[in-house]
């Protein structure tokens, strides 16, 4: 006669895991997932804003080519818009406008200015004549 324990082990291996084995493995998996995610933050945004978050060249290829230094701020403005961070979005769009202002000032021989006011004051004073 065979030893019962041996038969049970052999039968378990042939029949596959029992409910207790599955429950134990699921608990281990859950613990691992919890450990991996406990130091992570997740953001959710409206599915209609996915393009703002993911898309490259939000203003089109022509703008990206003409203003390569503005690309990062255009992308960041899109991310901020998708995440409903309006003030941050405007900040990045103002940086994009600075690129356009510099590009406009250069052919008009307006020297670099550290602020919009300097550019606009120079342009109003000298360009309006």
C-alpha positions as a Markdown table, in Angstrom:
| # | Residue | x | y | z |
|---|---|---|---|---|
| 1 | Unk | 0.0 | 0.0 | 0.0 |
| 2 | Unk | 1.2 | 3.5 | -0.8 |
| 3 | Unk | 1.7 | 6.3 | 1.6 |
| 4 | Unk | -1.3 | 8.7 | 1.4 |
| 5 | Unk | 0.8 | 11.9 | 1.4 |
| 6 | Unk | 2.7 | 10.8 | -1.6 |
| 7 | Unk | -0.5 | 10.1 | -3.5 |
| 8 | Unk | -2.0 | 13.4 | -2.6 |
| 9 | Unk | 1.1 | 15.4 | -3.7 |
| 10 | Unk | 1.2 | 13.5 | -6.9 |
| 11 | Unk | -2.5 | 14.0 | -7.5 |
| 12 | Unk | -2.2 | 17.7 | -6.8 |
| 13 | Unk | 0.6 | 18.1 | -9.3 |
| 14 | Unk | -1.4 | 16.3 | -11.9 |
| 15 | Unk | -4.7 | 18.0 | -11.2 |
| 16 | Unk | -3.2 | 21.5 | -10.9 |
| 17 | Unk | -3.4 | 24.0 | -8.1 |
| 18 | Unk | -6.3 | 23.9 | -5.7 |
| 19 | Unk | -8.3 | 26.9 | -4.4 |
| 20 | Unk | -6.0 | 27.4 | -1.5 |
| 21 | Unk | -2.9 | 27.5 | -3.8 |
| 22 | Unk | -4.7 | 30.0 | -6.1 |
| 23 | Unk | -5.8 | 32.2 | -3.2 |
| 24 | Unk | -2.2 | 32.3 | -1.8 |
| 25 | Unk | -0.7 | 33.2 | -5.2 |
| 26 | Unk | -3.3 | 35.9 | -5.7 |
| 27 | Unk | -2.6 | 37.4 | -2.3 |
| 28 | Unk | 1.2 | 37.4 | -3.2 |
| 29 | Unk | 0.5 | 39.1 | -6.5 |
| 30 | Unk | -1.8 | 41.7 | -4.9 |
| 31 | Unk | 1.0 | 42.5 | -2.3 |
| 32 | Unk | 3.5 | 42.9 | -5.1 |
| 33 | Unk | 1.3 | 45.2 | -7.1 |
| 34 | Unk | 0.5 | 47.3 | -4.0 |
| 35 | Unk | 4.2 | 47.5 | -3.2 |
| 36 | Unk | 5.0 | 48.7 | -6.8 |
| 37 | Unk | 2.2 | 51.3 | -6.8 |
| 38 | Unk | 2.4 | 52.7 | -3.3 |
| 39 | Unk | 5.0 | 55.4 | -4.3 |
| 40 | Unk | 3.3 | 56.3 | -7.6 |
| 41 | Unk | 0.8 | 59.0 | -8.4 |
| 42 | Unk | -1.7 | 58.8 | -11.2 |
| 43 | Unk | -3.6 | 61.6 | -13.0 |
| 44 | Unk | -6.8 | 61.3 | -14.9 |
| 45 | Unk | -8.1 | 63.7 | -17.4 |
| 46 | Unk | -11.0 | 64.0 | -19.8 |
| 47 | Unk | -10.7 | 61.6 | -22.7 |
| 48 | Unk | -11.5 | 64.5 | -25.0 |
| 49 | Unk | -8.2 | 66.1 | -24.0 |
| 50 | Unk | -5.9 | 63.1 | -24.8 |
| 51 | Unk | -4.6 | 64.8 | -27.9 |
| 52 | Unk | -3.5 | 67.8 | -25.9 |
| 53 | Unk | -1.5 | 65.6 | -23.6 |
| 54 | Unk | 0.0 | 63.2 | -26.2 |
| 55 | Unk | 0.2 | 64.9 | -29.5 |
| 56 | Unk | 3.5 | 66.3 | -30.8 |
| 57 | Unk | 3.4 | 69.6 | -32.7 |
| 58 | Unk | 0.1 | 70.8 | -31.4 |
| 59 | Unk | 0.4 | 74.0 | -33.5 |
| 60 | Unk | 1.3 | 72.0 | -36.6 |
| 61 | Unk | 4.6 | 71.1 | -38.3 |
| 62 | Unk | 5.0 | 74.6 | -39.9 |
| 63 | Unk | 5.0 | 76.3 | -36.5 |
| 64 | Unk | 7.4 | 73.6 | -35.0 |
| 65 | Unk | 9.8 | 74.1 | -37.9 |
| 66 | Unk | 9.7 | 77.9 | -37.7 |
| 67 | Unk | 10.0 | 78.1 | -33.9 |
| 68 | Unk | 12.0 | 75.0 | -32.8 |
| 69 | Unk | 12.8 | 76.6 | -29.4 |
| 70 | Unk | 9.1 | 76.9 | -28.7 |
| 71 | Unk | 8.3 | 73.2 | -29.2 |
| 72 | Unk | 8.8 | 72.2 | -25.5 |
| 73 | Unk | 6.6 | 75.0 | -24.3 |
| 74 | Unk | 3.9 | 74.2 | -26.8 |
| 75 | Unk | 3.9 | 70.6 | -25.6 |
| 76 | Unk | 3.9 | 71.6 | -22.0 |
| 77 | Unk | 1.0 | 74.0 | -22.6 |
| 78 | Unk | -0.9 | 71.1 | -24.1 |
| 79 | Unk | -0.2 | 68.9 | -21.1 |
| 80 | Unk | -1.3 | 71.7 | -18.7 |
| 81 | Unk | -4.5 | 72.2 | -20.7 |
| 82 | Unk | -5.3 | 68.4 | -20.6 |
| 83 | Unk | -4.7 | 68.4 | -16.8 |
| 84 | Unk | -7.0 | 71.5 | -16.4 |
| 85 | Unk | -4.1 | 73.7 | -15.2 |
| 86 | Unk | -5.1 | 76.8 | -17.0 |
| 87 | Unk | -2.6 | 79.2 | -15.3 |
| 88 | Unk | 0.3 | 76.9 | -16.1 |
| 89 | Unk | -1.0 | 76.6 | -19.7 |
| 90 | Unk | -1.0 | 80.4 | -20.1 |
| 91 | Unk | 2.5 | 80.6 | -18.7 |
| 92 | Unk | 3.8 | 78.2 | -21.3 |
| 93 | Unk | 1.9 | 79.9 | -24.1 |
| 94 | Unk | 3.4 | 83.2 | -23.1 |
| 95 | Unk | 6.8 | 81.6 | -23.5 |
| 96 | Unk | 5.7 | 80.5 | -27.0 |
| 97 | Unk | 4.7 | 84.0 | -27.8 |
| 98 | Unk | 8.2 | 85.2 | -26.8 |
| 99 | Unk | 9.6 | 83.0 | -29.5 |
| 100 | Unk | 7.3 | 84.7 | -32.0 |
| 101 | Unk | 8.1 | 88.1 | -30.7 |
| 102 | Unk | 11.9 | 87.5 | -31.0 |
| 103 | Unk | 11.4 | 86.2 | -34.6 |
| 104 | Unk | 9.4 | 89.3 | -35.4 |
| 105 | Unk | 12.0 | 91.7 | -33.8 |
| 106 | Unk | 15.0 | 90.2 | -35.5 |
| 107 | Unk | 14.3 | 91.3 | -39.2 |
| 108 | Unk | 13.2 | 94.7 | -37.8 |
| 109 | Unk | 16.7 | 95.0 | -36.2 |
| 110 | Unk | 15.2 | 95.3 | -32.8 |
| 111 | Unk | 17.8 | 94.2 | -30.2 |
| 112 | Unk | 17.2 | 91.4 | -27.8 |
| 113 | Unk | 15.0 | 92.6 | -24.9 |
| 114 | Unk | 14.4 | 90.8 | -21.7 |
| 115 | Unk | 10.7 | 91.6 | -21.6 |
| 116 | Unk | 7.7 | 91.9 | -23.8 |
| 117 | Unk | 7.4 | 95.6 | -22.8 |
| 118 | Unk | 10.9 | 96.3 | -24.1 |
| 119 | Unk | 10.1 | 94.7 | -27.5 |
| 120 | Unk | 6.7 | 96.3 | -27.8 |
| 121 | Unk | 8.0 | 99.7 | -26.7 |
| 122 | Unk | 10.8 | 99.6 | -29.2 |
| 123 | Unk | 8.5 | 98.4 | -31.9 |
| 124 | Unk | 5.8 | 101.0 | -31.2 |
| 125 | Unk | 8.3 | 103.8 | -31.0 |
| 126 | Unk | 10.4 | 102.8 | -34.0 |
| 127 | Unk | 8.2 | 100.6 | -36.2 |
| 128 | Unk | 5.1 | 102.8 | -36.1 |
| 129 | Unk | 6.9 | 105.6 | -37.9 |
